[in-house]
Amino acid sequence: MSSLAVPEALPAERTRAATSATAAAAVPWYVWTALFGVFSGVVGAHWDISWHRSIGRDAFWTAPHIAIYLKGVLAGITFGYLILSTTFARRDATDVVTIWGLKGPLGAFIGAWGGVMMLASGPFDNWWHDAYGLDVKILSPPHVMLLFGAHAVTFGTIALVMGLRGRGNAQQRQALLLPLFLLGGFTLVEFMILEMEYIRLTLMHSAEFYRAVAMSVPGILAMYWIMSGHRWACTRVAGIYTAFLLLMQWGLPLFPAEPKLGPVYQHLTHFVPNGFPLLLIVPAIAMDLVLRATNAASRNRWLVAAIVGPLFVIVFFLAQWPFASFLMSPLARNAIFGSHYFSYFTVPTSYGATYRFYAVEPSTMEFWRVMAMALVIAPISARLGLGIGQWLVRIKR
């Protein structure tokens, strides 16, 4: 029977006594560089999807593609520097790992591999489009390669931050909470991009939608709760996800765009955003409250997962279901909620354009069967997140 072992709450984490100058010095420059790469990647990904929905694929070297691949470039520069500088300057260091004669932090090796994979996917993606035309789905082979590389860069940055926290003092651990929570929000954004085909507005009254969300979000929130040791970790991570998507939701339509490919069913003059953020912050708050109230840090991992997993699904269902109905209503057809935005290729008689939910499950019995699967999947996701988070807590190099 395994139990959770969250690092003790440090006084510096509770009182926030470190000055801004000390905090800035406690976070190395390469953490901010890698974090900016992760940020550039999620901005570029959302921008690129909007580009496809608003303009169509007109060239490879679009601005969103540059933003996406900048993540790989910055990963190569940042993590490559860490590996090479450590190899030649700290040969006897005990706080590094050695791979093929090279030395560096574990996160640097993971992130460098991800950066190489991202950059290699670029020519592959260009060839794919030349050979097969436009993407029918988000998960084409070159996109899967790109996504794996992007997630590896993000995970490598997380491991790098956790290594610094693992061997740092109280002020360093406190200062590194900000980049850690930012990484948490961007991690949620990345996974929601991966599931975008299953979490569209027209699917929000289907059990398949809730099953898709339950596969990843409980695990991500649980992972960051363990890693940070902060009582409001889930809420902060979900809050950053929400703020980022609101920035994209309200910012993209400010820029002009018009379709360059046909057929054009919707007249557009500006970029189309990718949808209002899911209400993940509501179950995130519930998770934080329950984890604190039950003293979950000292309990068995499976028991904790069995509590917070179904809790997430139930609270999310109670919040998102009526909100989805609101998003389908005339009240949401404005610049705030954006339900009136459609891709240029959206057929006027489609479910989205006519504001109707698509019934994925053919019967009520099938609906509740899939919802039951979501209630089973969520604890597994949470348990996996707790395990990965606990492993990352133990990283010292």
C-alpha positions in Angstrom: 0.0 0.0 0.0 1.7 3.2 -1.2 0.9 6.6 0.3 1.5 10.1 -0.9 4.5 12.0 0.2 4.1 15.7 -0.5 7.0 17.9 0.6 6.4 19.7 3.8 4.9 23.1 3.4 7.8 25.5 3.8 7.5 28.8 5.7 8.7 30.7 2.7 5.9 29.1 0.6 3.3 30.2 3.1 4.5 33.7 3.9 6.0 34.7 0.5 8.7 36.5 2.4 11.3 36.5 -0.4 11.8 39.8 -2.2 11.3 40.1 -5.9 15.0 40.6 -6.5 15.9 37.4 -4.6 13.1 35.5 -6.4 14.3 36.6 -9.8 17.8 35.5 -9.0 16.5 32.2 -7.8 15.1 31.3 -11.2 17.8 30.8 -13.8 17.6 32.4 -17.1 17.3 29.1 -18.9 14.1 28.3 -17.1 12.5 31.5 -18.4 13.9 30.8 -21.9 12.4 27.3 -21.9 9.1 28.6 -20.5 8.9 31.2 -23.2 9.4 28.4 -25.8 6.5 26.5 -24.2 4.3 29.6 -24.3 5.3 30.3 -27.9 4.3 26.8 -28.8 0.8 27.0 -27.3 0.2 30.4 -28.8 1.3 29.2 -32.2 -0.8 26.0 -32.0 -4.0 27.9 -31.2 -3.1 30.6 -33.8 -2.4 27.9 -36.4 -5.8 26.2 -35.9 -7.5 29.5 -36.2 -5.4 30.2 -39.3 -6.7 27.0 -40.9 -10.3 27.9 -39.9 -10.1 31.5 -41.1 -7.7 31.5 -44.0 -6.8 27.9 -44.9 -3.3 26.6 -45.5 -1.7 29.0 -47.9 2.0 28.4 -47.1 4.3 26.6 -44.8 6.1 29.5 -43.3 3.1 31.2 -41.8 3.4 33.3 -38.6 1.8 30.6 -36.4 4.1 27.9 -37.7 7.1 30.1 -36.9 5.7 30.5 -33.3 5.3 26.7 -33.0 8.7 25.8 -34.3 10.3 28.6 -32.2 9.5 26.3 -29.3 11.8 23.6 -30.8 14.5 26.1 -31.6 14.5 27.6 -28.1 14.5 24.0 -26.7 17.5 23.2 -28.8 19.4 26.3 -27.8 18.5 26.2 -24.1 18.8 22.5 -23.4 21.8 22.1 -25.7 23.6 24.9 -23.8 22.9 23.2 -20.5 24.1 19.8 -21.7 27.3 21.1 -23.4 28.2 23.6 -20.6 27.7 20.9 -18.0 29.7 18.3 -19.9 32.7 20.5 -20.4 32.6 22.6 -17.2 31.3 20.2 -14.5 32.6 16.7 -15.3 32.5 15.6 -11.7 29.1 17.0 -10.8 26.9 14.7 -8.9 23.6 16.6 -9.6 23.5 15.6 -13.3 22.9 12.5 -15.4 25.2 11.1 -18.1 24.0 9.9 -21.5 26.4 8.9 -24.3 29.2 10.7 -22.5 27.2 13.9 -22.2 26.2 15.4 -18.9 23.4 17.6 -17.9 20.1 17.8 -16.0 17.6 15.1 -16.8 15.0 17.6 -18.0 17.6 19.0 -20.5 18.0 15.7 -22.2 14.2 15.1 -22.4 13.6 18.7 -23.7 16.4 18.5 -26.3 15.1 15.3 -27.7 11.6 16.9 -28.0 13.1 20.0 -29.7 14.8 17.8 -32.3 11.6 15.9 -32.9 9.6 19.1 -33.4 12.0 20.5 -35.9 12.2 17.2 -37.8 8.4 17.2 -38.1 8.4 20.4 -40.1 9.7 19.1 -43.4 7.6 15.9 -42.9 4.4 18.1 -42.5 5.3 20.1 -45.6 5.7 17.0 -47.6 2.5 15.5 -46.2 0.5 18.5 -47.4 2.1 18.5 -50.8 1.3 14.8 -51.2 -2.1 14.6 -49.6 -3.5 18.1 -49.5 -5.2 19.8 -46.5 -5.4 18.1 -43.1 -8.7 16.3 -42.7 -8.1 15.9 -39.0 -5.7 17.5 -36.4 -3.9 14.1 -35.7 -2.2 13.5 -39.0 1.2 11.6 -38.8 3.4 14.7 -39.0 1.2 16.5 -36.4 1.4 13.5 -34.1 5.2 13.7 -34.4 5.1 17.4 -33.7 2.8 17.0 -30.7 5.0 14.3 -29.2 8.0 16.6 -29.6 6.1 19.5 -28.1 5.0 17.5 -25.1 8.5 16.3 -24.6 9.8 19.9 -24.5 7.2 20.8 -22.0 7.8 17.7 -19.8 11.6 18.3 -20.0 11.0 21.9 -18.8 8.9 20.5 -15.9 11.6 18.1 -15.0 14.2 20.8 -15.1 12.2 23.0 -12.8 11.5 20.1 -10.4 15.2 19.3 -10.3 16.0 22.8 -9.3 13.3 22.7 -6.6 14.5 19.4 -5.4 17.9 20.7 -4.6 17.1 24.3 -3.9 16.5 26.2 -0.6 13.3 27.7 0.6 13.5 30.9 -1.4 14.4 29.1 -4.6 11.5 26.6 -4.1 9.1 29.5 -3.6 10.4 31.5 -6.6 10.1 28.4 -8.9 6.4 28.0 -8.1 5.5 30.7 -10.6 7.1 29.0 -13.6 5.8 25.7 -12.4 2.2 26.9 -12.3 2.6 28.5 -15.7 3.8 25.2 -17.0 0.7 23.6 -15.5 -1.6 25.9 -17.3 0.2 25.4 -20.6 0.2 21.6 -20.1 -3.6 21.8 -19.8 -3.8 23.9 -23.0 -1.6 21.4 -24.9 -3.7 18.4 -23.8 -7.0 20.2 -24.7 -5.5 20.9 -28.2 -4.9 17.2 -28.5 -8.5 16.5 -27.6 -10.0 19.4 -29.6 -11.9 17.1 -32.0 -13.7 15.6 -29.0 -14.5 18.7 -27.0 -16.3 20.9 -29.5 -19.4 22.8 -28.4 -21.8 20.5 -30.4 -20.5 17.5 -28.4 -20.9 19.0 -24.9 -24.2 17.2 -24.3 -22.6 13.8 -25.0 -21.0 11.5 -22.6 -18.1 11.1 -25.0 -17.1 14.7 -24.3 -16.9 14.1 -20.6 -15.0 10.8 -21.1 -12.4 12.6 -23.3 -11.9 15.3 -20.6 -11.7 12.7 -17.8 -8.8 10.9 -19.6 -6.3 13.8 -19.0 -7.4 16.7 -16.8 -7.8 14.9 -13.4 -4.3 13.5 -13.9 -2.7 16.8 -14.8 -4.3 18.7 -11.9 -3.3 15.9 -9.4 0.2 15.9 -10.8 0.7 19.6 -10.2 -0.9 19.4 -6.7 1.7 16.8 -5.7 4.6 18.6 -7.4 3.9 22.0 -5.9 2.7 21.1 -2.4 0.4 24.2 -2.7 -3.1 24.0 -1.3 -4.6 25.8 -4.3 -2.4 24.2 -7.0 -5.3 22.7 -9.0 -7.2 26.1 -9.0 -4.1 28.0 -10.1 -3.3 25.6 -13.0 -6.9 25.7 -14.2 -7.0 29.5 -13.8 -3.9 29.9 -16.0 -5.5 27.7 -18.6 -8.6 29.8 -18.5 -6.8 33.1 -18.7 -4.7 31.9 -21.7 -7.8 30.7 -23.7 -9.7 33.9 -22.9 -6.7 35.8 -24.2 -6.9 33.9 -27.5 -10.7 34.0 -27.6 -10.8 37.8 -27.3 -7.5 38.6 -29.0 -7.7 36.6 -32.3 -10.8 38.3 -33.7 -9.0 41.7 -33.4 -6.9 40.8 -36.4 -8.0 40.7 -40.0 -8.3 37.5 -42.1 -10.2 36.2 -45.1 -10.4 32.8 -46.6 -8.0 31.9 -49.5 -9.4 28.4 -50.1 -12.8 27.1 -51.1 -15.5 26.3 -50.7 -16.4 29.3 -48.5 -19.6 29.0 -46.6 -19.1 31.7 -44.0 -18.0 35.2 -44.9 -15.0 36.2 -42.6 -13.1 39.4 -42.1 -11.1 38.4 -39.0 -9.6 35.4 -37.3 -11.9 32.9 -35.8 -11.1 31.8 -32.2 -11.2 28.2 -31.2 -13.9 28.4 -28.5 -14.6 29.6 -25.0 -12.5 27.8 -22.3 -14.0 24.8 -20.6 -15.1 25.4 -17.0 -12.2 23.3 -15.7 -11.6 25.8 -12.9 -14.9 24.7 -11.1 -13.9 21.0 -10.6 -10.3 22.2 -9.9 -11.6 24.3 -6.9 -13.5 21.3 -5.7 -10.4 19.1 -6.0 -8.3 21.5 -3.9 -11.0 21.7 -1.2 -11.4 18.0 -0.9 -7.7 17.2 -1.1 -7.1 19.7 1.8 -10.1 18.6 3.8 -9.3 14.9 3.7 -5.6 15.3 4.4 -5.0 13.5 1.2 -1.2 13.9 1.4 -1.0 11.1 4.0 -3.4 8.7 2.3 -3.0 5.9 -0.2 -2.7 7.1 -3.8 -5.5 4.9 -5.1 -7.8 6.1 -2.3 -7.1 9.7 -3.2 -7.6 9.0 -6.9 -10.9 7.1 -6.1 -12.1 10.3 -4.4 -11.0 13.1 -6.6 -11.5 11.3 -10.0 -15.3 10.9 -9.8 -15.5 14.2 -7.9 -13.9 15.9 -11.0 -16.3 14.3 -13.4 -19.5 15.0 -11.4 -18.6 18.6 -10.6 -17.5 19.3 -14.2 -20.7 17.7 -15.5 -22.8 19.9 -13.2 -21.0 23.1 -14.3 -20.4 22.4 -18.1 -23.7 20.9 -19.1 -25.8 24.0 -18.3 -23.0 26.3 -19.5 -23.0 24.5 -22.8 -26.7 25.1 -23.1 -26.0 28.8 -22.5 -23.3 28.8 -25.2 -25.8 27.5 -27.6 -28.3 30.3 -26.8 -28.6 33.7 -28.4 -27.1 35.3 -25.2 -23.7 33.8 -26.0 -23.5 35.0 -29.6 -21.3 38.0 -28.9 -17.6 38.9 -28.6 -17.4 37.7 -25.0 -18.5 34.1 -25.4 -18.0 33.9 -29.2 -20.6 31.3 -30.1 -21.3 33.1 -33.3 -17.8 32.5 -34.7 -17.7 29.8 -37.4 -14.9 28.5 -39.7 -15.2 29.6 -43.3 -15.9 26.0 -44.3 -18.8 25.5 -41.8 -21.8 24.4 -43.8 -24.9 26.6 -42.9 -27.0 23.5 -42.2 -24.5 21.9 -39.9 -25.1 21.2 -36.2 -22.8 24.1 -35.2 -24.2 26.7 -37.5 -27.7 25.8 -36.5 -26.8 25.7 -32.8 -27.7 22.1 -32.1 -26.0 19.4 -30.0 -24.9 16.3 -31.8 -26.1 13.1 -30.0 -23.0 10.9 -30.1 -24.7 8.2 -28.0 -27.8 6.7 -29.8 -29.7 6.0 -26.6 -30.0 7.1 -23.0 -28.6 3.7 -21.8 -25.6 4.2 -24.0 -25.1 7.7 -22.7 -25.0 6.5 -19.1 -22.7 3.6 -20.0 -20.2 6.0 -21.4 -20.6 8.3 -18.4 -19.9 5.4 -16.2 -16.7 4.8 -18.2 -15.7 8.4 -17.5 -16.2 7.8 -13.8 -13.9 4.9 -14.0 -11.3 6.6 -16.3 -11.0 9.7 -14.1 -9.6 7.9 -11.0 -7.1 6.1 -13.3 -6.0 9.4 -14.8 -5.7 10.9 -11.3 -3.7 8.0 -10.0 -1.3 8.2 -12.9 -0.9 11.9 -12.3 -0.2 11.4 -8.6 2.4 8.8 -9.5 4.2 10.9 -12.1 4.0 13.9 -9.8 5.6 12.0 -6.9 8.4 10.8 -9.2 9.1 14.4 -10.3 9.2 15.5 -6.7 12.1 13.1 -6.1 14.2 14.5 -9.0 17.4 16.1 -7.7 19.3 16.4 -10.9 
